[in-house]
Amino acid sequence: MIDRTGLAEFLRRRRESLQPEDVGLPRGRRRRTTGLRREEVAALCHMSTDYYARLERERGPHPSEQMIASIAQGLHLSLDERDHLFRLAGHTPPPRGADNTHVGPGLLRILDRLHDTPAEIVTELGETLRQTPLGIALTGDQTVHTGPARSIGYRWFTDPATRRLYAPEDHAFLTRMFVSGLRGVATLRGPGSRAAHYVDLLLARSEEFRRVWDDHEVGIRPHEVKHFVHPEVGALELTCQTLVDPGQSHLLLVYTAVPGSESHEKLQLLSVIGAQALH
C-alpha cells in the first residue's frame, strides 16, 4: 500500500537537499529556492511538473514502478534510498545485481559535470544507460534501443548501421572483442542470465558470431584509442578512459582528443552541431 505522507515528505526532503550543481544544472544569480525547484526535478525525472507536484502534496494517481524508477534516478538516489522510495510507493524494489540499471549517484555526479566531453555510462553488456549531450552528438542516442538490441555487442552482429560508426580497419578486432566480452560475462553470470540469453540468440542469428565463438577467445580488452567515423565531421581518433562502479557493474566511458589535433577540432565542431540540433 502506498504511504502518501511518507512519500511526499521523502521527495521534498531529497529535492531540498540537492543543489543545481549536484545534478549538472546552472545555479543562476537570482536563485532563492532551497535546493531544486519542482520543475527542475520534474525535468530530471522526465515527467510533468504538475504530476510531480501532486506527489509532494500527497495527491494524484498511484505512481507506477517505471515512474518511481525514473524519480529515483532523477533525484540521484543511492540504492538504499531507491529501495526505500519503492516501498513508500507500495512497490517491491527491483532486484540488485548485474542486471540493475539504476546508475549510482557518484557516476551521475561525474557525468553531469562533463558538459564539453563525449561520455556515457554502460552496463557490463554494453547497454548505454546515460550519455552526455556531446556523447549523443558523437554516436547518436544509444539509450533508445530496447530488448537485446540495447547491447552494442548484440547490435554489432544484427544491425549493420552499428559498424558504420567505427573505422573499417578496426572491425575485425571489435568482432573478436565483443565475442570475447560476451563469453566472459556469460561465464561469470551463468546459465539463465541475460548474457547467456544473448549468446543463444546470436548463435541462432549470426554465422559470423558462431565462427568467432568457436575460437573460445577470452580476455580481449578494448583498445584505449578508438577510431570513430562520424557522418558529418568524418574520422575521429579519441582516447577512451574508463571509470568502474564495481558495486553495480557499470562503467563510465569518457572520450577525449589530443589538444590541438584534428580530432580535437572536430570535437569542438561537433559540440556546435550538437547544440544546434537541440534547438
N, C-alpha and C positions, 0 to 999 in steps of 0.2 A: 504494500500500500504506500502511496506517495505521502511523504511528510512535507506538506506545502510550506509550513512555517520554517522548518529546518532547512529546506531547500532555498527558500528566499533569503534567509539570514546568511547561509553559506555563500551564496552567489554575491550578495552585497559585500560581505567581508573580503572575499577574494578580489572583487573588482576594485575596491577601495585600497587594497594593499599593493596593486600593480601601478607602476608609473609608465608613462608613454614610452620612455626609452627602454623599458623592460621587454616591450613587445615590438620594437622597431618603429615606433611612431614618433613624429616630431612633437616636442612639448609646446611650442608656441609661446609668445611673450605675455599674452594676457590670460593665461590659464589660471583659473581659481579653483577648479574642481579637485577634490581629494581623490587621488587615484585616477582611474579611467572613467570616461563618460559611458553611459549606457549605449549610445550609438556606436562608440568605438568598440565595445565588447561585442555588440551585435554583428558588426562588420567582420571582426576577427572570427566569429563563430558561424559566419555565413547564414545569418537569419535576419529577419526584420527587427527593427528597434522595438516596435510595438509588442512583438512576441516575447522578446527578452524582458522587456519592462514588466509585462504581466506576470512572468515567473517571479520576479523580485517583489511583486505586490501580492503574491500568493493567489494569483488568478490564472485564467487561461486553461487550455487543454492539458491533458496528461502528456508530457514530452516523451517522445519515442526514444528507444535506445540509440538510434542514429543521431538524434538531436542532442542527447546527453553526451555522446562521444564527441560531437562537434564542439559543445560548450567546454568540455574538459580540455580539449586541445587548444581552443581559443584562449582560455584562461591560463594556459601553461601549467596545468596541474601535474603534480607527481603521480605515480601510480597509486599510492595510498590515497591521495586526495581524489583521484579519478574514481576509485572503487567506492569511496565514501559518497561521492556525488551520485553514482548509480544507485546506491542503496536508498539515499534520500528520495530519489525519484521513483522508487518502487521497482527497480530492476536489479537483476543479478549481474554483478560486474563481469566483464569479459575475462576469459582465462588469460593468465600471464604466460610468457614464454616466447619461443621463437616466432610464433605467428602473430604476436602482438604488434598492432600498427600505431599505438599511441606513442608519439615522439616525446622523449623526456624533455623537461624544461631547460636543462643545461644545453643540449644541442640546439633547441629552438632559440635560446638567447643568442648563441653564436651566429646562427643562420640569419636572425633578424638584423644583425649588425653588418652583414656582408652585402651592403646595398650596391656596391660597384663591382661585384665579383660573381662569376657564374659558380653556383654551388647547389648541391642537392643532398637530401637525406634519403638513404635507400636501406632496404632490408637485406638480409644475407642472401636472398634470392634475386636481388637486383630490381626490386619493386620500388619505384620512386614515390616517397610519401610527401615530400615538400621540396620546392625549388625557389631560389631567388628569382627576381624578375629577369636578371641577366642570364640566369640558368635557363629560363624558358626561352629567351631570345636565342640562346645558343643551340638548344636541342629540341625546342618545342615543348609544349605542356605534356610531360610524361606521366602526370597523375590522372589523366582521363581514361586510361586503359582499365578494363575490368577482367575478372577471371584470370586464367593463366597468362593472358597477354599483358598483365601488369608486370611480369618479369621480362627484363630485356634479354635474358638468356633464352627464354621461350620464344620471344618475338624474333630473335636472330635467325631461327630456323623456320619460322612460319610466316613472317612478314618481310618481303624484300625491301620495303621502304626503310626498315631499321638499318640496313647496311649502308645506305646512301649517306648517312651521317659520318661515316668513318672512311679513311683513306683505303683504297683497294689493296694496297700492299700490306695492310695490317689484317685483312680479313682472315687469312689462314690461321694466324696466331690467335685472333679473337675467337675463332671457331673452337680451337683446342682449349682455350682458356675457359670459355663458357661451359663446355662439356666437363672439363676437369672440376670446375667450381661446383657444378650441379651434382657431380658424383660425390664430392666431399660433403656437401650439405645433406644429401640423401642418406649417406652412410651415417653421418652424425645424428640425424633426426630419426632415422629408422623407418621401417615399413609403416604405411598408414599416414606418413607425413605429407605435406603439400609437395615437398621436394621429390619424394618418391612418386607421387601422382604425376608431376610434371615429366619425370623420366618416362613413365609409361606412355603418356600422351605423345611425347616426342619420338619414342621408339616406334610408335604406330604411324606417325605422320611424316617423318623425315628420314630419307635414306642416308643423307649426309650425317645426320646425328647418329644413326645406327652404326655407320662406318667408323666414326671417330670414337664413339662409346666403346667399341670393341677393342680399342687400343689400351684401355684401362689406365690412362694417364691421370695422375693426381698431383696436386701441389703447384700447378702452373699459376704464377702470380701475375697480376696486371703490370704492364709497363708503367713507369712513372710518367713518361711523356706520351700524351695522347695526340693523335692526328685526326682532327675533325674536318669535314667538308661541309661548309655552310652554303645553303642555296643562294645567299645574297653577297656574302663577303668572301667566299671561297675557302681556301685551305687555311687552317689554324693549327699551330703547334703549341699545345698547352701542357703545363705540368700539373699533375693531379696529386694533391696531398689529402690524406685520409685520417679522420679522427673517429675512433671507435667507441661506441657505448656498449660495453660487453654485457651489461645487465639486460639490455633489450635487443641485442644482436642488430643494432642499427649502425650505419656508417655515414659520416658527413664527408662528402667529396667536394673539395674546393679546387677550382681550375684557375691557374694564373699563367700569364705570359711574361717572358723576359722583358723588362723595361727597355723601351727604345726599339724593340724588334718589330717586324712587320705584323706579327700576330698580335702584339700589344696594341698597335694602331688599329687593327681590325676589331679588337675587342672594344675599343673606345667608340668606333663607328657603330658596332653592334648595340652598344648601350643607347646610342641616339635612336637607332632604328627601333629598338625595343620600346623605348619611352614613347615614340610617336605612335607605335601600334596600340598603346594603351589608351590613347586619346581619340 
